[in-house]
Amino acid sequence: MTRLIRFNKPFDVLPQFTDRANADSPRATLSDYVDVPRVYPAGRLDRDSEGLMLLTDNGKLQAQISDPKHKMPKTYWVQVEGSPDQHALKTLRDGVELKDGLTRPAKARMMTEPAELWARTPPIRTRQSIPDTWIELTIREGRNRQVRRMTAAVGHPTLRLIRYGIGAWTLEGLKSGAWDELQVPNIETPSRPSGKDRRKTPRRR
């Protein structure tokens, strides 16, 4: 029976189950939080980013979620330095010219600090003379460190990056470091189920 896990990855946790590159001083990995055998990440989330990861034991479902050709939307809460104006937001929406080419059209809007936001350890570094702002950004591609490069390109470096949603699945109700099990969708159309559909109570190791 196919399993699909929703996990809220904390900051400074590797998006994998082992850290073979640092055997002498291993870093935190998924195995420190998720005690489910034979499930693997459907896509990556950088060590210095937080938020939603999906894990499954079904290779086809894993590909449906993670392969860029399916253009599954990914929504991020992004705390940036400064206050983006309408021109910066329009550039994010229309496409940002990066070293590896123009980004696809995206959704971008200003937002208030999320009410359910958890404290990050360590906290971000801010400068008293420069304000910071939260934006919500939804993209349909997955280039390396794309969101950070996009906000930097419009003059607003990313201070904190949280992935809130993948398709219709979201972080709603899931604490940092916790996981729960989702209902498995039709593998042909994984973006349709609600991110709120759960079969188990959130757990934390």
N, C-alpha and C positions, 0 to 999 in steps of 0.2 A: 504494500500500500504506500503510495507516494506521500511524503511528508514535506510540508512547507513551513518554515520557521521565520518569524519576524523578530529582529533583534535591534535594539537601540545601542549602537556602538559608542562607547565613551571616547573622549579625546585620548590620544597616545596609545591606542590599542591597534595592533596590526590586524589587517583584514584577512587573516589566515589562521590556521590552527597550530602551526609550528613556527619556530624562529631558528632555523638551522644556521643562519648566518651569524648568530651570536650565541653559540652554545655555552660559552663561559659566563655570559651575563644576559640570559634570555629576557626579552621584553614581553610585555603583556600581549596575549593573543586571544583569539576567539575561544580557545579551549579553557581559558580562565573564567569564562562566563556561560558558555553553551555546552551542556553535558548531553548532547544528542549524538549518537554514533552515526557515521556514514552520511552526514549532510555536508554540503559544500556551498560556498558563497555563489550567488547568481550575480556576478559583477563585483567590483571593488569599491572601496571607500578609503581614501588616503588616511594614513596613520594620524595626521594632524586635523582630520575632519571628524565630525560626529554624526550620529543619526542612523537612519534606517538602512539595514541590510536585510536581504532575503536569502535564506539558505534552504537547499532542497537536496533530496537524494535522487531526483529524477533528472537525467541529463537533458532530455528534451525540454522540460520546463525551464531548466537552468539557462538553456540557449535562448528560449523565447523571451526570457526576462532580460538577459544581459547583452544579447547580440544587437549592435547598433542598427542593423538593417531593419529591425522591427520598430525602431523609432519610438520606443516606449517612453513617455514623458517622465522626467525626474524633476521634482520640485525641491528647491533649496531655500532655507532661511539663511540670509547672508548679512552679517554685521560688517559694515564697511567704514572706512575712515572718511570723514567729511560728510557732506549732504549732497547727494546727486541731484542735479537739476533735470528738467524735462528733456533736455537735449541728450544727457547721459543715458537716461532711461530709454529714450527712443533708439539710441545707438545699440543698446543691449537688445532691444526688441528686433531691430532691423538686421543686425549682424555686425559683429566686431571683427576687424581685420587683425588676425593673429599671424605669427610666423608660419603656421601651417595652414593658412588660408582663412577665408571668411566663414564665420560661424553661421549656422542656420538660424532662421527667425526664431525668436524666443518670446516668452512672456515675462515682463518685468514690471513690478509695482512697488511703491513705498509701503511699508507696513510698520505698525507699532511693535515694540518689543513683545514677543510671544508671552502670553500670560502663564503658560505652562513651562516656561524656560527653566532649566535646572542650572545650578552653579557649575562652572567648569573648573577643573583642577589640572594645572594652575590656571588662574584667571588670565584673561587677555591683558596685554599691555596697551594702555591708552595714554594720550597726551592731553593734559588739561586745556591746552590752547586750541585743540582741534576736536570738533564734535564727532560723534559717530552715529550711524543711521542703520536701520534694518531695512532690507529689501527682500522681496520674494521673487525668485527667478526660476522659471521652468524651461528646461532645455530638452531636446530630443536627440542628442548625440552624446558621446562620452570620450572626448579627447582628454589627454593627460592634463590634470589640474586645470581643466577648462574654465570653471567658474572663477577661480582665483585670477586667471589670466585675463578673463573678460572684464572683471571689475577694475583690475589694475590698468587695463588699456583705456578705460574711460576716466581715469584719474582718481579712482577710489579703491585703494588696496583692501583686500579682505582681511578682517581681524578675526572673525569666527565664522565657521561654515558648518551648517547642520543640514543634512539631507532629510527632508520631512516626508516626501512621498515618492513612490515608484509606481507608475500607473495609478490605479485606484487605491493601492495600499498606502497607509500613512502611519505616522508615529502615535496617533491619537491614543491617549491613555496608557502609554508604555513608558516607564521610567528609564532613565539612563542606566545601562548595564543589565536591563531585564530583557527577557525574551518570552514569546508565547507562540502557540501553534495556530496556523491559519487553515481555513477550509481550502482544499485544493481545487483550483478552477479547472474548467475545460482547458486542456493543455494547448488547444488551438487558439484560444482567446483569453490569455491570462490577464489582460488589462481590465476585464469587466467586473470582477468581484469587488466587493467593498473591502477596504482595508480594515474595517471595524469587525468583520466576521472572524470570530475566534472560537476555538474549541477548548482552550485551556486557560486557566488563570495565569497572568504574568508571573514569571518566576525569576529569582535572582539567586545566584550561587553564593 
